[in-house]
Each structure stands twice: as structure tokens, then as C-alpha cells.
Amino acid sequence: MEITAYHEAGHVFMAIYLGARVRSVTIEPDRDDGPDRFGDAQVEWDLAHFTPREVCEKSVLVALAGPVAEIIHRGEPYHPGFVAEWAADWREAWEAAAGLVPDQRQRLAYLEQATSQLCRLLNRDNNWAALAAVTDELLAHEMLEGEAVEEIVRQWLR
């Protein structure tokens, strides 16, 4: 559960950091007819506020932030494209980047660069503290509404 909490906290921290609205986040998602998953984060973008290109760029970072949070927490240098549990995140980032970088080799380099950028960003003391605070609340409550997540993150980003 702890790894899942860090993973989902990574997604929602990055979403808030980049200006999205988080509706909710959970480490105990419903077992519906959708794909099997350990956690779930509901993120919305204000399409009137961001260009389609910006939404693609930001969506890549939000998708990769979950795996990067796990990489940092575990202290092991994984590649997000090669870990089976992160396949949905990698696919989401890959598809979001398709409109930005059509060539597949260049897209791979773009995603790897985004992963490195995220490692540096999430490793900053304030950012990691915000992410860890969200993780702690997720472990305590299993589900958080977006307003609660935003309040936690904003305390650390002042």
C-alpha cells in the first residue's frame, strides 16, 4: 500500500503543481469492469486556460510522476517504460507525447528527458515533503477529495 500511495501522490502532486484540478485520489479503487489497478487519480485540465500543446506536455509529466515518485522512494534507477506495473502510465505518457513528438525514437528520448526532469523536480525538499504529506494522508484515509489534496500541497509550495 505504501508504494501505491507514493505513486498516486506523485500523480496528484504534479497535477496540482502544473495547474490541474484533482477531483480525487485513492489507493483502494473500485474493482469495476475497467482495467485492474492499485490506485486511481482523477485529474481535470481547464481547457480554456491551457493550449492543446500545454495539456499534452503537462499530461506527460503527470503520467510519469507516479513512476518517478516510486523510483525516488525505492532509491532504484528503474526505467518507467520497462516496469510492468507502470505500463498504463507509460502508455498514457507515450500517447500524450505523440502529438508533440511524432517520431517514435525522438518521443522515447523526450519521455526519458521528462523522467529526468521529474526526478530533479520531485527531489527538491519542498516538493518531496508535499508529496510525502499526501502519501501519509492516503495511507491514513485511503481516499482523498481534490480539495484536501490541494490544501496539503499548497502548504508546502508557499
Secondary structure, 3 states (H helix, E strand, C coil): CHHHHHHHHHHHHHHHHCCCEEEEEECCCCCCCCCCCCCEEEEECCCCCCCHHHHHHHHHHHHHHHHHHHHHHHCCCCCHHHCHHHHHHHHHHHHHHHCCCCCHHHHHHHHHHHHHHHHHHHCCHHHHHHHHHHHHHHHHHCEEEHHHHHHHHHHHHC
